[in-house]
Amino acid sequence: MKSTSGLIAVLTAGLLLTGLAAPAEAGATYVTNLRAAARALPVATENNAGYDRYRYFGGWLDQNKDCQDTRAEVLVAESKAVPSYTTARGCTVATGRWTTTFDNKVHTSASTVQIDHTVPVAESWGSGARNWTQARRVAFYNDMGYAGALNAQTTLLNQQKQAKGPEDWMPPQNKCSYVAQWITVKARWGMTVDSREKAALVRIADQCPVSSLTITRY
């Protein structure tokens, strides 16, 4: 007969493996863990037919009408120094201090970084966005509601990544954080994963420390 402490340990391990059921309704927030979240992602064949980035997703928006588009807003939010701007109006960022998580490199010029969609736009299309409304696709492109969705990254590494998923490309640094962000974005937007992608996510998640994820559905 198992002791009480042993039973608690078994139950705890089970919770870490299975996580909590994810609510489907928009705006709902739930807490799970990295390994459970990786296993919970639904699998479907990726379908990229008809993808057109600019037609279906548009570009950066000035969502709060302050003249700064989403790129500028991300740069301001992530800068560890007070940013400077290219004009007195303050619409476009010129300098600041950013540490890009793909490589832990420090940048002081906005011209040396690009804003990366953690889950690339083409990946989102093939993982469910082709069936979304146009408004939802535009919202995904400009998602400021989750800090891990859009991040300043070294231009060269962002260009190397392109539309690749974790099964084909991983950053040189901070792999566990990257996978956690990828999984969170996929779950936040109700996207699917293909079989190779899921296998890679589960494998990498199992190599990472058990960590909590707080996911808010869009």
GUROMI-30217 format. One line per field, with one value per residue (C-alpha): x, y, z; residue in three letters. Coordinates in nm, 3 decimals, decimal comma, m for minus. Each point is the difference from the previous one (the first is absolute). Layout:
BEGIN
c1 <- c(X | ...)
c2 <- c(Y | ...)
c3 <- c(Z | ...)
residuo <- c(ALA | ...)
***
This chain:
BEGIN
c1 <- c(0,000 | 0,140 | 0,070 | m0,187 | 0,314 | 0,054 | m0,357 | 0,037 | 0,319 | m0,177 | m0,293 | 0,233 | 0,194 | m0,328 | m0,106 | 0,334 | m0,042 | m0,360 | m0,041 | m0,341 | m0,261 | 0,030 | m0,315 | m0,119 | m0,162 | 0,181 | 0,148 | 0,017 | 0,327 | 0,134 | 0,321 | 0,179 | 0,362 | 0,239 | m0,005 | m0,376 | m0,061 | 0,222 | m0,195 | m0,337 | 0,046 | m0,234 | 0,163 | m0,108 | 0,171 | 0,134 | m0,173 | 0,166 | m0,207 | m0,091 | 0,235 | 0,055 | 0,153 | m0,095 | m0,342 | m0,117 | 0,198 | 0,087 | 0,285 | 0,083 | m0,286 | m0,012 | m0,255 | m0,027 | 0,035 | 0,312 | 0,195 | 0,210 | m0,075 | 0,039 | 0,370 | 0,066 | m0,217 | 0,195 | 0,332 | m0,111 | m0,137 | 0,316 | 0,264 | 0,200 | 0,094 | m0,213 | m0,037 | 0,071 | m0,200 | 0,068 | m0,221 | m0,123 | m0,347 | 0,133 | m0,162 | 0,300 | 0,265 | 0,366 | 0,198 | m0,048 | 0,143 | m0,127 | 0,129 | m0,119 | m0,094 | 0,102 | 0,367 | 0,020 | 0,153 | m0,038 | m0,116 | m0,018 | m0,123 | m0,352 | 0,131 | 0,183 | m0,311 | m0,321 | m0,325 | m0,045 | m0,335 | 0,081 | m0,240 | 0,070 | m0,289 | 0,025 | 0,001 | m0,314 | m0,175 | 0,069 | m0,093 | m0,350 | 0,014 | m0,113 | m0,345 | m0,003 | m0,172 | 0,215 | m0,033 | 0,136 | 0,296 | 0,085 | m0,028 | 0,242 | 0,248 | m0,008 | m0,039 | 0,117 | m0,212 | 0,270 | 0,358 | 0,145 | m0,191 | 0,215 | 0,361 | 0,297 | 0,260 | 0,334 | m0,076 | 0,228 | m0,149 | m0,355 | 0,076 | 0,148 | m0,315 | m0,240 | m0,316 | 0,164 | m0,147 | 0,194 | 0,027 | 0,227 | 0,153 | 0,085 | 0,176 | 0,358 | m0,100 | m0,301 | m0,155 | m0,234 | m0,141 | m0,045 | m0,193 | m0,213 | m0,088 | m0,074 | m0,232 | m0,171 | m0,068 | m0,137 | m0,229 | m0,100 | m0,124 | m0,140 | 0,243 | 0,092 | 0,341 | 0,110 | 0,147 | 0,368 | m0,050 | m0,174 | 0,269 | 0,267 | m0,194 | m0,057 | 0,363 | 0,138 | m0,254 | 0,099 | 0,363 | m0,096 | m0,075 | m0,367 | m0,139 | m0,341 | m0,176 | m0,284 | m0,198 | m0,275 | m0,214 | m0,060)
c2 <- c(0,000 | 0,335 | 0,260 | 0,331 | 0,181 | m0,259 | 0,037 | 0,378 | m0,038 | m0,226 | 0,239 | 0,296 | m0,181 | m0,078 | 0,363 | 0,107 | m0,249 | 0,074 | 0,365 | 0,163 | m0,012 | 0,310 | 0,213 | 0,076 | 0,337 | 0,318 | 0,195 | m0,304 | m0,044 | m0,332 | m0,126 | m0,310 | m0,107 | m0,023 | m0,377 | m0,034 | 0,294 | m0,155 | m0,324 | 0,177 | 0,173 | m0,155 | m0,165 | 0,068 | m0,001 | 0,345 | 0,158 | 0,307 | 0,016 | 0,356 | 0,172 | 0,371 | 0,189 | 0,354 | m0,081 | m0,198 | 0,146 | 0,355 | 0,170 | 0,188 | 0,209 | 0,307 | m0,156 | 0,276 | 0,288 | 0,147 | m0,009 | m0,300 | m0,320 | m0,348 | m0,020 | 0,322 | m0,107 | m0,326 | 0,182 | 0,248 | m0,277 | m0,212 | 0,273 | 0,001 | 0,364 | 0,302 | m0,016 | 0,285 | 0,067 | 0,095 | 0,311 | 0,235 | m0,153 | m0,334 | m0,235 | m0,209 | m0,133 | 0,076 | m0,123 | m0,184 | m0,309 | m0,345 | m0,344 | m0,238 | m0,337 | m0,206 | 0,078 | 0,216 | 0,277 | 0,364 | 0,251 | 0,377 | 0,080 | m0,092 | m0,051 | m0,319 | m0,186 | m0,129 | m0,076 | m0,377 | m0,174 | m0,291 | m0,211 | 0,121 | 0,138 | m0,274 | m0,260 | 0,150 | m0,015 | m0,369 | m0,066 | 0,143 | 0,369 | m0,073 | m0,064 | 0,312 | 0,328 | 0,275 | 0,197 | m0,292 | m0,043 | 0,371 | m0,025 | m0,295 | 0,193 | 0,288 | m0,200 | 0,216 | m0,192 | m0,259 | 0,121 | m0,316 | 0,033 | 0,277 | 0,068 | 0,197 | m0,241 | 0,024 | 0,053 | m0,278 | m0,264 | 0,109 | m0,033 | m0,346 | m0,105 | 0,128 | m0,214 | m0,304 | m0,176 | m0,151 | m0,330 | 0,175 | 0,297 | 0,096 | 0,311 | m0,038 | 0,120 | m0,025 | m0,301 | m0,084 | 0,352 | m0,002 | m0,327 | 0,127 | 0,310 | m0,204 | m0,233 | 0,291 | 0,182 | m0,315 | m0,067 | 0,367 | 0,012 | m0,353 | m0,112 | m0,356 | m0,162 | m0,258 | m0,331 | 0,094 | 0,329 | m0,164 | m0,267 | 0,273 | 0,207 | m0,298 | m0,111 | 0,345 | 0,068 | m0,324 | 0,118 | 0,330 | 0,067 | m0,043 | 0,353 | 0,159 | 0,157 | 0,250 | 0,008 | 0,245 | m0,105 | 0,260)
c3 <- c(0,000 | m0,101 | 0,267 | m0,010 | m0,116 | m0,273 | m0,121 | m0,012 | m0,203 | m0,249 | m0,033 | m0,044 | m0,273 | m0,171 | 0,006 | m0,143 | m0,283 | m0,088 | 0,101 | 0,019 | m0,273 | m0,218 | m0,019 | m0,351 | 0,059 | m0,100 | 0,290 | 0,228 | 0,186 | 0,125 | 0,156 | m0,120 | m0,037 | m0,292 | m0,044 | 0,035 | m0,235 | m0,267 | 0,017 | m0,001 | m0,336 | m0,260 | m0,300 | m0,360 | m0,337 | m0,079 | m0,301 | m0,151 | m0,318 | m0,097 | 0,244 | m0,069 | 0,293 | m0,095 | m0,138 | 0,300 | 0,291 | m0,103 | 0,184 | 0,318 | 0,137 | 0,221 | 0,230 | 0,260 | m0,249 | 0,164 | m0,333 | 0,112 | m0,190 | 0,148 | m0,086 | 0,188 | 0,293 | 0,037 | m0,016 | 0,267 | 0,223 | m0,022 | 0,020 | 0,323 | m0,060 | m0,080 | m0,379 | m0,237 | m0,314 | m0,358 | 0,024 | 0,271 | m0,022 | 0,126 | m0,247 | m0,108 | 0,240 | m0,074 | 0,300 | 0,328 | 0,164 | m0,098 | 0,092 | m0,270 | 0,145 | m0,302 | 0,071 | 0,319 | m0,208 | 0,107 | m0,260 | 0,030 | m0,352 | m0,104 | m0,353 | 0,106 | 0,118 | m0,155 | 0,178 | m0,009 | 0,007 | 0,233 | m0,203 | m0,355 | m0,199 | m0,265 | 0,277 | 0,149 | m0,338 | m0,037 | 0,363 | m0,011 | m0,093 | m0,356 | 0,156 | 0,221 | m0,070 | m0,146 | 0,325 | 0,201 | m0,234 | 0,026 | 0,379 | 0,000 | m0,212 | 0,252 | 0,323 | 0,290 | 0,252 | 0,069 | 0,039 | m0,156 | m0,328 | m0,150 | 0,093 | m0,127 | m0,138 | m0,179 | m0,366 | m0,129 | 0,229 | m0,075 | m0,371 | 0,061 | 0,183 | m0,268 | 0,024 | 0,159 | 0,300 | 0,293 | m0,190 | m0,254 | 0,182 | 0,357 | 0,132 | 0,124 | 0,349 | 0,234 | m0,170 | 0,287 | 0,014 | m0,377 | 0,006 | 0,289 | m0,200 | m0,314 | 0,190 | 0,177 | m0,327 | m0,163 | 0,296 | 0,037 | m0,358 | m0,016 | m0,268 | m0,091 | m0,039 | m0,252 | 0,113 | m0,049 | 0,179 | 0,296 | 0,032 | 0,011 | 0,254 | 0,231 | m0,029 | 0,079 | 0,275 | 0,170 | 0,004 | 0,167 | 0,368 | 0,087 | m0,019 | 0,034 | m0,298 | 0,033 | m0,322 | m0,090 | m0,296 | m0,267)
residuo <- c(MET | LYS | SER | THR | SER | GLY | LEU | ILE | ALA | VAL | LEU | THR | ALA | GLY | LEU | LEU | LEU | THR | GLY | LEU | ALA | ALA | PRO | ALA | GLU | ALA | GLY | ALA | THR | TYR | VAL | THR | ASN | LEU | ARG | ALA | ALA | ALA | ARG | ALA | LEU | PRO | VAL | ALA | THR | GLU | ASN | ASN | ALA | GLY | TYR | ASP | ARG | TYR | ARG | TYR | PHE | GLY | GLY | TRP | LEU | ASP | GLN | ASN | LYS | ASP | CYS | GLN | ASP | THR | ARG | ALA | GLU | VAL | LEU | VAL | ALA | GLU | SER | LYS | ALA | VAL | PRO | SER | TYR | THR | THR | ALA | ARG | GLY | CYS | THR | VAL | ALA | THR | GLY | ARG | TRP | THR | THR | THR | PHE | ASP | ASN | LYS | VAL | HIS | THR | SER | ALA | SER | THR | VAL | GLN | ILE | ASP | HIS | THR | VAL | PRO | VAL | ALA | GLU | SER | TRP | GLY | SER | GLY | ALA | ARG | ASN | TRP | THR | GLN | ALA | ARG | ARG | VAL | ALA | PHE | TYR | ASN | ASP | MET | GLY | TYR | ALA | GLY | ALA | LEU | ASN | ALA | GLN | THR | THR | LEU | LEU | ASN | GLN | GLN | LYS | GLN | ALA | LYS | GLY | PRO | GLU | ASP | TRP | MET | PRO | PRO | GLN | ASN | LYS | CYS | SER | TYR | VAL | ALA | GLN | TRP | ILE | THR | VAL | LYS | ALA | ARG | TRP | GLY | MET | THR | VAL | ASP | SER | ARG | GLU | LYS | ALA | ALA | LEU | VAL | ARG | ILE | ALA | ASP | GLN | CYS | PRO | VAL | SER | SER | LEU | THR | ILE | THR | ARG | TYR)
***
